[in-house]
């Protein structure tokens, strides 16, 4: 078995996909991609996995949208630190919005009673 992606400059460094030439029992050869580099299309996934992906993506978008809306509409004096770094932090999926919502906001005053 000869692997053209490793060795004398024949492969891509650090990509993680290995294309191997495999010799079969009858002398024929075929190319196989290692499981490390195997990619599936969304349409090829099982229905359960598709639903899981859609739910997680919807949660991510909702969290991201809520954090952005809160940062934009909140007065600067109710944000811990400048808004620009928090805005940049929100670009980091999951971590940025959660960090902002947990640590980047001052508590809003309660609505006055009428």
Phi and psi restraints in degrees (range 20) as a CNS / XPLOR table:
assign (resid 1 and name C) (resid 2 and name N)
       (resid 2 and name CA) (resid 2 and name C) 1.0 -113.3 20.0 2
assign (resid 2 and name N) (resid 2 and name CA)
       (resid 2 and name C) (resid 3 and name N) 1.0 134.2 20.0 2
assign (resid 2 and name C) (resid 3 and name N)
       (resid 3 and name CA) (resid 3 and name C) 1.0 -113.8 20.0 2
assign (resid 3 and name N) (resid 3 and name CA)
       (resid 3 and name C) (resid 4 and name N) 1.0 104.6 20.0 2
assign (resid 3 and name C) (resid 4 and name N)
       (resid 4 and name CA) (resid 4 and name C) 1.0 -72.7 20.0 2
assign (resid 4 and name N) (resid 4 and name CA)
       (resid 4 and name C) (resid 5 and name N) 1.0 -12.3 20.0 2
assign (resid 4 and name C) (resid 5 and name N)
       (resid 5 and name CA) (resid 5 and name C) 1.0 -86.4 20.0 2
assign (resid 5 and name N) (resid 5 and name CA)
       (resid 5 and name C) (resid 6 and name N) 1.0 -5.4 20.0 2
assign (resid 5 and name C) (resid 6 and name N)
       (resid 6 and name CA) (resid 6 and name C) 1.0 -122.5 20.0 2
assign (resid 6 and name N) (resid 6 and name CA)
       (resid 6 and name C) (resid 7 and name N) 1.0 155.4 20.0 2
assign (resid 6 and name C) (resid 7 and name N)
       (resid 7 and name CA) (resid 7 and name C) 1.0 112.2 20.0 2
assign (resid 7 and name N) (resid 7 and name CA)
       (resid 7 and name C) (resid 8 and name N) 1.0 -132.6 20.0 2
assign (resid 7 and name C) (resid 8 and name N)
       (resid 8 and name CA) (resid 8 and name C) 1.0 -80.7 20.0 2
assign (resid 8 and name N) (resid 8 and name CA)
       (resid 8 and name C) (resid 9 and name N) 1.0 68.9 20.0 2
assign (resid 8 and name C) (resid 9 and name N)
       (resid 9 and name CA) (resid 9 and name C) 1.0 66.4 20.0 2
assign (resid 9 and name N) (resid 9 and name CA)
       (resid 9 and name C) (resid 10 and name N) 1.0 16.0 20.0 2
assign (resid 9 and name C) (resid 10 and name N)
       (resid 10 and name CA) (resid 10 and name C) 1.0 -87.7 20.0 2
assign (resid 10 and name N) (resid 10 and name CA)
       (resid 10 and name C) (resid 11 and name N) 1.0 -5.0 20.0 2
assign (resid 10 and name C) (resid 11 and name N)
       (resid 11 and name CA) (resid 11 and name C) 1.0 -125.1 20.0 2
assign (resid 11 and name N) (resid 11 and name CA)
       (resid 11 and name C) (resid 12 and name N) 1.0 176.2 20.0 2
assign (resid 11 and name C) (resid 12 and name N)
       (resid 12 and name CA) (resid 12 and name C) 1.0 -93.6 20.0 2
assign (resid 12 and name N) (resid 12 and name CA)
       (resid 12 and name C) (resid 13 and name N) 1.0 130.0 20.0 2
assign (resid 12 and name C) (resid 13 and name N)
       (resid 13 and name CA) (resid 13 and name C) 1.0 -78.2 20.0 2
assign (resid 13 and name N) (resid 13 and name CA)
       (resid 13 and name C) (resid 14 and name N) 1.0 130.6 20.0 2
assign (resid 13 and name C) (resid 14 and name N)
       (resid 14 and name CA) (resid 14 and name C) 1.0 75.0 20.0 2
assign (resid 14 and name N) (resid 14 and name CA)
       (resid 14 and name C) (resid 15 and name N) 1.0 8.8 20.0 2
assign (resid 14 and name C) (resid 15 and name N)
       (resid 15 and name CA) (resid 15 and name C) 1.0 -80.5 20.0 2
assign (resid 15 and name N) (resid 15 and name CA)
       (resid 15 and name C) (resid 16 and name N) 1.0 -36.4 20.0 2
assign (resid 15 and name C) (resid 16 and name N)
       (resid 16 and name CA) (resid 16 and name C) 1.0 89.4 20.0 2
assign (resid 16 and name N) (resid 16 and name CA)
       (resid 16 and name C) (resid 17 and name N) 1.0 9.1 20.0 2
assign (resid 16 and name C) (resid 17 and name N)
       (resid 17 and name CA) (resid 17 and name C) 1.0 -112.6 20.0 2
assign (resid 17 and name N) (resid 17 and name CA)
       (resid 17 and name C) (resid 18 and name N) 1.0 124.8 20.0 2
assign (resid 17 and name C) (resid 18 and name N)
       (resid 18 and name CA) (resid 18 and name C) 1.0 -115.0 20.0 2
assign (resid 18 and name N) (resid 18 and name CA)
       (resid 18 and name C) (resid 19 and name N) 1.0 121.9 20.0 2
assign (resid 18 and name C) (resid 19 and name N)
       (resid 19 and name CA) (resid 19 and name C) 1.0 -103.5 20.0 2
assign (resid 19 and name N) (resid 19 and name CA)
       (resid 19 and name C) (resid 20 and name N) 1.0 119.6 20.0 2
assign (resid 19 and name C) (resid 20 and name N)
       (resid 20 and name CA) (resid 20 and name C) 1.0 -114.1 20.0 2
assign (resid 20 and name N) (resid 20 and name CA)
       (resid 20 and name C) (resid 21 and name N) 1.0 143.1 20.0 2
assign (resid 20 and name C) (resid 21 and name N)
       (resid 21 and name CA) (resid 21 and name C) 1.0 -94.3 20.0 2
assign (resid 21 and name N) (resid 21 and name CA)
       (resid 21 and name C) (resid 22 and name N) 1.0 118.1 20.0 2
assign (resid 21 and name C) (resid 22 and name N)
       (resid 22 and name CA) (resid 22 and name C) 1.0 -110.0 20.0 2
assign (resid 22 and name N) (resid 22 and name CA)
       (resid 22 and name C) (resid 23 and name N) 1.0 131.4 20.0 2
assign (resid 22 and name C) (resid 23 and name N)
       (resid 23 and name CA) (resid 23 and name C) 1.0 -94.8 20.0 2
assign (resid 23 and name N) (resid 23 and name CA)
       (resid 23 and name C) (resid 24 and name N) 1.0 124.8 20.0 2
assign (resid 23 and name C) (resid 24 and name N)
       (resid 24 and name CA) (resid 24 and name C) 1.0 -83.3 20.0 2
assign (resid 24 and name N) (resid 24 and name CA)
       (resid 24 and name C) (resid 25 and name N) 1.0 176.9 20.0 2
assign (resid 24 and name C) (resid 25 and name N)
       (resid 25 and name CA) (resid 25 and name C) 1.0 -63.7 20.0 2
assign (resid 25 and name N) (resid 25 and name CA)
       (resid 25 and name C) (resid 26 and name N) 1.0 -32.8 20.0 2
assign (resid 25 and name C) (resid 26 and name N)
       (resid 26 and name CA) (resid 26 and name C) 1.0 -92.7 20.0 2
assign (resid 26 and name N) (resid 26 and name CA)
       (resid 26 and name C) (resid 27 and name N) 1.0 12.4 20.0 2
assign (resid 26 and name C) (resid 27 and name N)
       (resid 27 and name CA) (resid 27 and name C) 1.0 89.5 20.0 2
assign (resid 27 and name N) (resid 27 and name CA)
       (resid 27 and name C) (resid 28 and name N) 1.0 -6.8 20.0 2
assign (resid 27 and name C) (resid 28 and name N)
       (resid 28 and name CA) (resid 28 and name C) 1.0 -77.1 20.0 2
assign (resid 28 and name N) (resid 28 and name CA)
       (resid 28 and name C) (resid 29 and name N) 1.0 158.5 20.0 2
assign (resid 28 and name C) (resid 29 and name N)
       (resid 29 and name CA) (resid 29 and name C) 1.0 -120.7 20.0 2
assign (resid 29 and name N) (resid 29 and name CA)
       (resid 29 and name C) (resid 30 and name N) 1.0 152.2 20.0 2
assign (resid 29 and name C) (resid 30 and name N)
       (resid 30 and name CA) (resid 30 and name C) 1.0 -146.8 20.0 2
assign (resid 30 and name N) (resid 30 and name CA)
       (resid 30 and name C) (resid 31 and name N) 1.0 158.6 20.0 2
assign (resid 30 and name C) (resid 31 and name N)
       (resid 31 and name CA) (resid 31 and name C) 1.0 -97.7 20.0 2
assign (resid 31 and name N) (resid 31 and name CA)
       (resid 31 and name C) (resid 32 and name N) 1.0 135.5 20.0 2
assign (resid 31 and name C) (resid 32 and name N)
       (resid 32 and name CA) (resid 32 and name C) 1.0 -127.3 20.0 2
assign (resid 32 and name N) (resid 32 and name CA)
       (resid 32 and name C) (resid 33 and name N) 1.0 139.8 20.0 2
assign (resid 32 and name C) (resid 33 and name N)
       (resid 33 and name CA) (resid 33 and name C) 1.0 -96.9 20.0 2
assign (resid 33 and name N) (resid 33 and name CA)
       (resid 33 and name C) (resid 34 and name N) 1.0 135.6 20.0 2
assign (resid 33 and name C) (resid 34 and name N)
       (resid 34 and name CA) (resid 34 and name C) 1.0 -66.2 20.0 2
assign (resid 34 and name N) (resid 34 and name CA)
       (resid 34 and name C) (resid 35 and name N) 1.0 158.2 20.0 2
assign (resid 34 and name C) (resid 35 and name N)
       (resid 35 and name CA) (resid 35 and name C) 1.0 -65.4 20.0 2
assign (resid 35 and name N) (resid 35 and name CA)
       (resid 35 and name C) (resid 36 and name N) 1.0 -21.8 20.0 2
assign (resid 35 and name C) (resid 36 and name N)
       (resid 36 and name CA) (resid 36 and name C) 1.0 -64.1 20.0 2
assign (resid 36 and name N) (resid 36 and name CA)
       (resid 36 and name C) (resid 37 and name N) 1.0 -31.6 20.0 2
assign (resid 36 and name C) (resid 37 and name N)
       (resid 37 and name CA) (resid 37 and name C) 1.0 -106.2 20.0 2
assign (resid 37 and name N) (resid 37 and name CA)
       (resid 37 and name C) (resid 38 and name N) 1.0 5.8 20.0 2
assign (resid 37 and name C) (resid 38 and name N)
       (resid 38 and name CA) (resid 38 and name C) 1.0 -72.7 20.0 2
assign (resid 38 and name N) (resid 38 and name CA)
       (resid 38 and name C) (resid 39 and name N) 1.0 131.3 20.0 2
assign (resid 38 and name C) (resid 39 and name N)
       (resid 39 and name CA) (resid 39 and name C) 1.0 -122.3 20.0 2
assign (resid 39 and name N) (resid 39 and name CA)
       (resid 39 and name C) (resid 40 and name N) 1.0 139.9 20.0 2
assign (resid 39 and name C) (resid 40 and name N)
       (resid 40 and name CA) (resid 40 and name C) 1.0 -108.4 20.0 2
assign (resid 40 and name N) (resid 40 and name CA)
       (resid 40 and name C) (resid 41 and name N) 1.0 147.5 20.0 2
assign (resid 40 and name C) (resid 41 and name N)
       (resid 41 and name CA) (resid 41 and name C) 1.0 -80.0 20.0 2
assign (resid 41 and name N) (resid 41 and name CA)
       (resid 41 and name C) (resid 42 and name N) 1.0 154.1 20.0 2
assign (resid 41 and name C) (resid 42 and name N)
       (resid 42 and name CA) (resid 42 and name C) 1.0 -57.3 20.0 2
assign (resid 42 and name N) (resid 42 and name CA)
       (resid 42 and name C) (resid 43 and name N) 1.0 -40.0 20.0 2
assign (resid 42 and name C) (resid 43 and name N)
       (resid 43 and name CA) (resid 43 and name C) 1.0 -67.2 20.0 2
assign (resid 43 and name N) (resid 43 and name CA)
       (resid 43 and name C) (resid 44 and name N) 1.0 -19.5 20.0 2
assign (resid 43 and name C) (resid 44 and name N)
       (resid 44 and name CA) (resid 44 and name C) 1.0 -87.3 20.0 2
assign (resid 44 and name N) (resid 44 and name CA)
       (resid 44 and name C) (resid 45 and name N) 1.0 -8.0 20.0 2
assign (resid 44 and name C) (resid 45 and name N)
       (resid 45 and name CA) (resid 45 and name C) 1.0 -77.0 20.0 2
assign (resid 45 and name N) (resid 45 and name CA)
       (resid 45 and name C) (resid 46 and name N) 1.0 155.2 20.0 2
assign (resid 45 and name C) (resid 46 and name N)
       (resid 46 and name CA) (resid 46 and name C) 1.0 -65.9 20.0 2
assign (resid 46 and name N) (resid 46 and name CA)
       (resid 46 and name C) (resid 47 and name N) 1.0 153.6 20.0 2
assign (resid 46 and name C) (resid 47 and name N)
       (resid 47 and name CA) (resid 47 and name C) 1.0 -56.0 20.0 2
assign (resid 47 and name N) (resid 47 and name CA)
       (resid 47 and name C) (resid 48 and name N) 1.0 -42.1 20.0 2
assign (resid 47 and name C) (resid 48 and name N)
       (resid 48 and name CA) (resid 48 and name C) 1.0 -59.3 20.0 2
assign (resid 48 and name N) (resid 48 and name CA)
       (resid 48 and name C) (resid 49 and name N) 1.0 -42.7 20.0 2
assign (resid 48 and name C) (resid 49 and name N)
       (resid 49 and name CA) (resid 49 and name C) 1.0 -67.8 20.0 2
assign (resid 49 and name N) (resid 49 and name CA)
       (resid 49 and name C) (resid 50 and name N) 1.0 -38.6 20.0 2
assign (resid 49 and name C) (resid 50 and name N)
       (resid 50 and name CA) (resid 50 and name C) 1.0 -60.4 20.0 2
assign (resid 50 and name N) (resid 50 and name CA)
       (resid 50 and name C) (resid 51 and name N) 1.0 -44.1 20.0 2
assign (resid 50 and name C) (resid 51 and name N)
       (resid 51 and name CA) (resid 51 and name C) 1.0 -63.2 20.0 2
assign (resid 51 and name N) (resid 51 and name CA)
       (resid 51 and name C) (resid 52 and name N) 1.0 -41.9 20.0 2
assign (resid 51 and name C) (resid 52 and name N)
       (resid 52 and name CA) (resid 52 and name C) 1.0 -60.9 20.0 2
assign (resid 52 and name N) (resid 52 and name CA)
       (resid 52 and name C) (resid 53 and name N) 1.0 -43.7 20.0 2
assign (resid 52 and name C) (resid 53 and name N)
       (resid 53 and name CA) (resid 53 and name C) 1.0 -64.2 20.0 2
assign (resid 53 and name N) (resid 53 and name CA)
       (resid 53 and name C) (resid 54 and name N) 1.0 -43.4 20.0 2
assign (resid 53 and name C) (resid 54 and name N)
       (resid 54 and name CA) (resid 54 and name C) 1.0 -64.3 20.0 2
assign (resid 54 and name N) (resid 54 and name CA)
       (resid 54 and name C) (resid 55 and name N) 1.0 -41.1 20.0 2
assign (resid 54 and name C) (resid 55 and name N)
       (resid 55 and name CA) (resid 55 and name C) 1.0 -64.1 20.0 2
assign (resid 55 and name N) (resid 55 and name CA)
       (resid 55 and name C) (resid 56 and name N) 1.0 -46.3 20.0 2
assign (resid 55 and name C) (resid 56 and name N)
       (resid 56 and name CA) (resid 56 and name C) 1.0 -64.8 20.0 2
assign (resid 56 and name N) (resid 56 and name CA)
       (resid 56 and name C) (resid 57 and name N) 1.0 -40.8 20.0 2
assign (resid 56 and name C) (resid 57 and name N)
       (resid 57 and name CA) (resid 57 and name C) 1.0 -64.7 20.0 2
assign (resid 57 and name N) (resid 57 and name CA)
       (resid 57 and name C) (resid 58 and name N) 1.0 -40.8 20.0 2
assign (resid 57 and name C) (resid 58 and name N)
       (resid 58 and name CA) (resid 58 and name C) 1.0 -64.8 20.0 2
assign (resid 58 and name N) (resid 58 and name CA)
       (resid 58 and name C) (resid 59 and name N) 1.0 -41.1 20.0 2
assign (resid 58 and name C) (resid 59 and name N)
       (resid 59 and name CA) (resid 59 and name C) 1.0 -63.3 20.0 2
assign (resid 59 and name N) (resid 59 and name CA)
       (resid 59 and name C) (resid 60 and name N) 1.0 -42.6 20.0 2
assign (resid 59 and name C) (resid 60 and name N)
       (resid 60 and name CA) (resid 60 and name C) 1.0 -60.8 20.0 2
assign (resid 60 and name N) (resid 60 and name CA)
       (resid 60 and name C) (resid 61 and name N) 1.0 -47.2 20.0 2
assign (resid 60 and name C) (resid 61 and name N)
       (resid 61 and name CA) (resid 61 and name C) 1.0 -65.5 20.0 2
assign (resid 61 and name N) (resid 61 and name CA)
       (resid 61 and name C) (resid 62 and name N) 1.0 -40.0 20.0 2
assign (resid 61 and name C) (resid 62 and name N)
       (resid 62 and name CA) (resid 62 and name C) 1.0 -64.7 20.0 2
assign (resid 62 and name N) (resid 62 and name CA)
       (resid 62 and name C) (resid 63 and name N) 1.0 -45.3 20.0 2
assign (resid 62 and name C) (resid 63 and name N)
       (resid 63 and name CA) (resid 63 and name C) 1.0 -61.8 20.0 2
assign (resid 63 and name N) (resid 63 and name CA)
       (resid 63 and name C) (resid 64 and name N) 1.0 -45.3 20.0 2
assign (resid 63 and name C) (resid 64 and name N)
       (resid 64 and name CA) (resid 64 and name C) 1.0 -62.9 20.0 2
assign (resid 64 and name N) (resid 64 and name CA)
       (resid 64 and name C) (resid 65 and name N) 1.0 -46.8 20.0 2
assign (resid 64 and name C) (resid 65 and name N)
       (resid 65 and name CA) (resid 65 and name C) 1.0 -63.2 20.0 2
assign (resid 65 and name N) (resid 65 and name CA)
       (resid 65 and name C) (resid 66 and name N) 1.0 -42.5 20.0 2
assign (resid 65 and name C) (resid 66 and name N)
       (resid 66 and name CA) (resid 66 and name C) 1.0 -63.5 20.0 2
assign (resid 66 and name N) (resid 66 and name CA)
       (resid 66 and name C) (resid 67 and name N) 1.0 -44.5 20.0 2
assign (resid 66 and name C) (resid 67 and name N)
       (resid 67 and name CA) (resid 67 and name C) 1.0 -64.4 20.0 2
assign (resid 67 and name N) (resid 67 and name CA)
       (resid 67 and name C) (resid 68 and name N) 1.0 -42.8 20.0 2
assign (resid 67 and name C) (resid 68 and name N)
       (resid 68 and name CA) (resid 68 and name C) 1.0 -62.5 20.0 2
assign (resid 68 and name N) (resid 68 and name CA)
       (resid 68 and name C) (resid 69 and name N) 1.0 -46.1 20.0 2
assign (resid 68 and name C) (resid 69 and name N)
       (resid 69 and name CA) (resid 69 and name C) 1.0 -61.5 20.0 2
assign (resid 69 and name N) (resid 69 and name CA)
       (resid 69 and name C) (resid 70 and name N) 1.0 -41.8 20.0 2
assign (resid 69 and name C) (resid 70 and name N)
       (resid 70 and name CA) (resid 70 and name C) 1.0 -64.6 20.0 2
assign (resid 70 and name N) (resid 70 and name CA)
       (resid 70 and name C) (resid 71 and name N) 1.0 -44.1 20.0 2
assign (resid 70 and name C) (resid 71 and name N)
       (resid 71 and name CA) (resid 71 and name C) 1.0 -64.4 20.0 2
assign (resid 71 and name N) (resid 71 and name CA)
       (resid 71 and name C) (resid 72 and name N) 1.0 -41.8 20.0 2
assign (resid 71 and name C) (resid 72 and name N)
       (resid 72 and name CA) (resid 72 and name C) 1.0 -69.7 20.0 2
assign (resid 72 and name N) (resid 72 and name CA)
       (resid 72 and name C) (resid 73 and name N) 1.0 -40.4 20.0 2
assign (resid 72 and name C) (resid 73 and name N)
       (resid 73 and name CA) (resid 73 and name C) 1.0 -88.0 20.0 2
assign (resid 73 and name N) (resid 73 and name CA)
       (resid 73 and name C) (resid 74 and name N) 1.0 -17.3 20.0 2
assign (resid 73 and name C) (resid 74 and name N)
       (resid 74 and name CA) (resid 74 and name C) 1.0 -76.5 20.0 2
assign (resid 74 and name N) (resid 74 and name CA)
       (resid 74 and name C) (resid 75 and name N) 1.0 133.9 20.0 2
assign (resid 74 and name C) (resid 75 and name N)
       (resid 75 and name CA) (resid 75 and name C) 1.0 -61.0 20.0 2
assign (resid 75 and name N) (resid 75 and name CA)
       (resid 75 and name C) (resid 76 and name N) 1.0 147.0 20.0 2
assign (resid 75 and name C) (resid 76 and name N)
       (resid 76 and name CA) (resid 76 and name C) 1.0 -58.4 20.0 2
assign (resid 76 and name N) (resid 76 and name CA)
       (resid 76 and name C) (resid 77 and name N) 1.0 -31.5 20.0 2
assign (resid 76 and name C) (resid 77 and name N)
       (resid 77 and name CA) (resid 77 and name C) 1.0 -74.0 20.0 2
assign (resid 77 and name N) (resid 77 and name CA)
       (resid 77 and name C) (resid 78 and name N) 1.0 -8.4 20.0 2
assign (resid 77 and name C) (resid 78 and name N)
       (resid 78 and name CA) (resid 78 and name C) 1.0 -104.3 20.0 2
assign (resid 78 and name N) (resid 78 and name CA)
       (resid 78 and name C) (resid 79 and name N) 1.0 10.6 20.0 2
assign (resid 78 and name C) (resid 79 and name N)
       (resid 79 and name CA) (resid 79 and name C) 1.0 -111.9 20.0 2
assign (resid 79 and name N) (resid 79 and name CA)
       (resid 79 and name C) (resid 80 and name N) 1.0 132.4 20.0 2
assign (resid 79 and name C) (resid 80 and name N)
       (resid 80 and name CA) (resid 80 and name C) 1.0 -76.8 20.0 2
assign (resid 80 and name N) (resid 80 and name CA)
       (resid 80 and name C) (resid 81 and name N) 1.0 101.5 20.0 2
assign (resid 80 and name C) (resid 81 and name N)
       (resid 81 and name CA) (resid 81 and name C) 1.0 94.9 20.0 2
assign (resid 81 and name N) (resid 81 and name CA)
       (resid 81 and name C) (resid 82 and name N) 1.0 177.3 20.0 2
assign (resid 81 and name C) (resid 82 and name N)
       (resid 82 and name CA) (resid 82 and name C) 1.0 -66.2 20.0 2
assign (resid 82 and name N) (resid 82 and name CA)
       (resid 82 and name C) (resid 83 and name N) 1.0 151.4 20.0 2
assign (resid 82 and name C) (resid 83 and name N)
       (resid 83 and name CA) (resid 83 and name C) 1.0 -71.0 20.0 2
assign (resid 83 and name N) (resid 83 and name CA)
       (resid 83 and name C) (resid 84 and name N) 1.0 -33.8 20.0 2
assign (resid 83 and name C) (resid 84 and name N)
       (resid 84 and name CA) (resid 84 and name C) 1.0 -57.6 20.0 2
assign (resid 84 and name N) (resid 84 and name CA)
       (resid 84 and name C) (resid 85 and name N) 1.0 -50.4 20.0 2
assign (resid 84 and name C) (resid 85 and name N)
       (resid 85 and name CA) (resid 85 and name C) 1.0 -60.9 20.0 2
assign (resid 85 and name N) (resid 85 and name CA)
       (resid 85 and name C) (resid 86 and name N) 1.0 -35.5 20.0 2
assign (resid 85 and name C) (resid 86 and name N)
       (resid 86 and name CA) (resid 86 and name C) 1.0 -67.5 20.0 2
assign (resid 86 and name N) (resid 86 and name CA)
       (resid 86 and name C) (resid 87 and name N) 1.0 -37.8 20.0 2
assign (resid 86 and name C) (resid 87 and name N)
       (resid 87 and name CA) (resid 87 and name C) 1.0 -62.0 20.0 2
assign (resid 87 and name N) (resid 87 and name CA)
       (resid 87 and name C) (resid 88 and name N) 1.0 -41.0 20.0 2
assign (resid 87 and name C) (resid 88 and name N)
       (resid 88 and name CA) (resid 88 and name C) 1.0 -67.1 20.0 2
assign (resid 88 and name N) (resid 88 and name CA)
       (resid 88 and name C) (resid 89 and name N) 1.0 -38.1 20.0 2
assign (resid 88 and name C) (resid 89 and name N)
       (resid 89 and name CA) (resid 89 and name C) 1.0 -63.7 20.0 2
assign (resid 89 and name N) (resid 89 and name CA)
       (resid 89 and name C) (resid 90 and name N) 1.0 -32.6 20.0 2
assign (resid 89 and name C) (resid 90 and name N)
       (resid 90 and name CA) (resid 90 and name C) 1.0 -65.5 20.0 2
assign (resid 90 and name N) (resid 90 and name CA)
       (resid 90 and name C) (resid 91 and name N) 1.0 -16.2 20.0 2
assign (resid 90 and name C) (resid 91 and name N)
       (resid 91 and name CA) (resid 91 and name C) 1.0 -73.6 20.0 2
assign (resid 91 and name N) (resid 91 and name CA)
       (resid 91 and name C) (resid 92 and name N) 1.0 -15.4 20.0 2
assign (resid 91 and name C) (resid 92 and name N)
       (resid 92 and name CA) (resid 92 and name C) 1.0 -87.0 20.0 2
assign (resid 92 and name N) (resid 92 and name CA)
       (resid 92 and name C) (resid 93 and name N) 1.0 111.8 20.0 2
assign (resid 92 and name C) (resid 93 and name N)
       (resid 93 and name CA) (resid 93 and name C) 1.0 -53.2 20.0 2
assign (resid 93 and name N) (resid 93 and name CA)
       (resid 93 and name C) (resid 94 and name N) 1.0 141.5 20.0 2
assign (resid 93 and name C) (resid 94 and name N)
       (resid 94 and name CA) (resid 94 and name C) 1.0 62.0 20.0 2
assign (resid 94 and name N) (resid 94 and name CA)
       (resid 94 and name C) (resid 95 and name N) 1.0 -56.3 20.0 2
assign (resid 94 and name C) (resid 95 and name N)
       (resid 95 and name CA) (resid 95 and name C) 1.0 -65.8 20.0 2
assign (resid 95 and name N) (resid 95 and name CA)
       (resid 95 and name C) (resid 96 and name N) 1.0 -48.0 20.0 2
assign (resid 95 and name C) (resid 96 and name N)
       (resid 96 and name CA) (resid 96 and name C) 1.0 -60.4 20.0 2
assign (resid 96 and name N) (resid 96 and name CA)
       (resid 96 and name C) (resid 97 and name N) 1.0 -55.2 20.0 2
assign (resid 96 and name C) (resid 97 and name N)
       (resid 97 and name CA) (resid 97 and name C) 1.0 -60.6 20.0 2
assign (resid 97 and name N) (resid 97 and name CA)
       (resid 97 and name C) (resid 98 and name N) 1.0 -40.5 20.0 2
assign (resid 97 and name C) (resid 98 and name N)
       (resid 98 and name CA) (resid 98 and name C) 1.0 -65.8 20.0 2
assign (resid 98 and name N) (resid 98 and name CA)
       (resid 98 and name C) (resid 99 and name N) 1.0 -42.9 20.0 2
assign (resid 98 and name C) (resid 99 and name N)
       (resid 99 and name CA) (resid 99 and name C) 1.0 -62.5 20.0 2
assign (resid 99 and name N) (resid 99 and name CA)
       (resid 99 and name C) (resid 100 and name N) 1.0 -44.2 20.0 2
assign (resid 99 and name C) (resid 100 and name N)
       (resid 100 and name CA) (resid 100 and name C) 1.0 -63.0 20.0 2
assign (resid 100 and name N) (resid 100 and name CA)
       (resid 100 and name C) (resid 101 and name N) 1.0 -48.4 20.0 2
assign (resid 100 and name C) (resid 101 and name N)
       (resid 101 and name CA) (resid 101 and name C) 1.0 -66.2 20.0 2
assign (resid 101 and name N) (resid 101 and name CA)
       (resid 101 and name C) (resid 102 and name N) 1.0 -31.9 20.0 2
assign (resid 101 and name C) (resid 102 and name N)
       (resid 102 and name CA) (resid 102 and name C) 1.0 -84.1 20.0 2
assign (resid 102 and name N) (resid 102 and name CA)
       (resid 102 and name C) (resid 103 and name N) 1.0 -38.1 20.0 2
assign (resid 102 and name C) (resid 103 and name N)
       (resid 103 and name CA) (resid 103 and name C) 1.0 -125.9 20.0 2
assign (resid 103 and name N) (resid 103 and name CA)
       (resid 103 and name C) (resid 104 and name N) 1.0 -11.0 20.0 2
assign (resid 103 and name C) (resid 104 and name N)
       (resid 104 and name CA) (resid 104 and name C) 1.0 -95.7 20.0 2
assign (resid 104 and name N) (resid 104 and name CA)
       (resid 104 and name C) (resid 105 and name N) 1.0 0.3 20.0 2
assign (resid 104 and name C) (resid 105 and name N)
       (resid 105 and name CA) (resid 105 and name C) 1.0 -120.6 20.0 2
assign (resid 105 and name N) (resid 105 and name CA)
       (resid 105 and name C) (resid 106 and name N) 1.0 143.5 20.0 2
assign (resid 105 and name C) (resid 106 and name N)
       (resid 106 and name CA) (resid 106 and name C) 1.0 -84.0 20.0 2
assign (resid 106 and name N) (resid 106 and name CA)
       (resid 106 and name C) (resid 107 and name N) 1.0 152.7 20.0 2
assign (resid 106 and name C) (resid 107 and name N)
       (resid 107 and name CA) (resid 107 and name C) 1.0 -68.6 20.0 2
assign (resid 107 and name N) (resid 107 and name CA)
       (resid 107 and name C) (resid 108 and name N) 1.0 136.6 20.0 2
assign (resid 107 and name C) (resid 108 and name N)
       (resid 108 and name CA) (resid 108 and name C) 1.0 -75.9 20.0 2
assign (resid 108 and name N) (resid 108 and name CA)
       (resid 108 and name C) (resid 109 and name N) 1.0 146.7 20.0 2
assign (resid 108 and name C) (resid 109 and name N)
       (resid 109 and name CA) (resid 109 and name C) 1.0 -66.4 20.0 2
assign (resid 109 and name N) (resid 109 and name CA)
       (resid 109 and name C) (resid 110 and name N) 1.0 147.0 20.0 2
assign (resid 109 and name C) (resid 110 and name N)
       (resid 110 and name CA) (resid 110 and name C) 1.0 -67.3 20.0 2
assign (resid 110 and name N) (resid 110 and name CA)
       (resid 110 and name C) (resid 111 and name N) 1.0 150.9 20.0 2
assign (resid 110 and name C) (resid 111 and name N)
       (resid 111 and name CA) (resid 111 and name C) 1.0 -63.4 20.0 2
assign (resid 111 and name N) (resid 111 and name CA)
       (resid 111 and name C) (resid 112 and name N) 1.0 138.4 20.0 2
assign (resid 111 and name C) (resid 112 and name N)
       (resid 112 and name CA) (resid 112 and name C) 1.0 -66.8 20.0 2
assign (resid 112 and name N) (resid 112 and name CA)
       (resid 112 and name C) (resid 113 and name N) 1.0 141.0 20.0 2
assign (resid 112 and name C) (resid 113 and name N)
       (resid 113 and name CA) (resid 113 and name C) 1.0 -76.7 20.0 2
assign (resid 113 and name N) (resid 113 and name CA)
       (resid 113 and name C) (resid 114 and name N) 1.0 138.9 20.0 2
